[in-house]
Amino acid sequence: MQRLTATVSGKVTGVGYRMFIQKKARALWLTGYVANVGQFDVHVVAEGSEQKLNQLLEHIRKGPFNASVRNVETARSDATEEFTDFTIEY
């Protein structure tokens, strides 16, 4: 199990980006959360297998049709297994 942490910038707030990521993460059976950071960035923390995290990362880089992802900064670490679901943090 691994943890993926990503900070996403671009047109990713106010366009359904968090809900899109939550839906994709839950479909992949990942746990963690997605949250807005400030006015323009989104923070994603997801845990699961390397293969499924790589699949989620593809969705993170693309976003929903009305988003425009400009930059994605990522880090990987060991999973802490502290999450039971994938949620949207407010």
BELBEL-V93614 format. One record per residue. N is the residue number from 1. NEAR is the number of other ideal C-beta (glycine too) atoms within 8 Angstrom. Layout:
N:NEAR ; N:NEAR
This chain:
1:8 ; 2:12 ; 3:13 ; 4:14 ; 5:11 ; 6:13 ; 7:11 ; 8:15 ; 9:11 ; 10:11 ; 11:9 ; 12:14 ; 13:10 ; 14:2 ; 15:10 ; 16:8 ; 17:14 ; 18:11 ; 19:8 ; 20:12 ; 21:14 ; 22:12 ; 23:8 ; 24:10 ; 25:14 ; 26:10 ; 27:6 ; 28:10 ; 29:6 ; 30:13 ; 31:11 ; 32:13 ; 33:10 ; 34:16 ; 35:10 ; 36:9 ; 37:7 ; 38:5 ; 39:4 ; 40:7 ; 41:11 ; 42:15 ; 43:12 ; 44:15 ; 45:10 ; 46:14 ; 47:15 ; 48:13 ; 49:7 ; 50:6 ; 51:6 ; 52:11 ; 53:15 ; 54:8 ; 55:9 ; 56:17 ; 57:12 ; 58:8 ; 59:11 ; 60:13 ; 61:8 ; 62:6 ; 63:14 ; 64:8 ; 65:3 ; 66:6 ; 67:13 ; 68:7 ; 69:14 ; 70:6 ; 71:7 ; 72:11 ; 73:6 ; 74:8 ; 75:7 ; 76:8 ; 77:7 ; 78:6 ; 79:9 ; 80:6 ; 81:7 ; 82:3 ; 83:10 ; 84:3 ; 85:6 ; 86:12 ; 87:9 ; 88:9 ; 89:6 ; 90:3
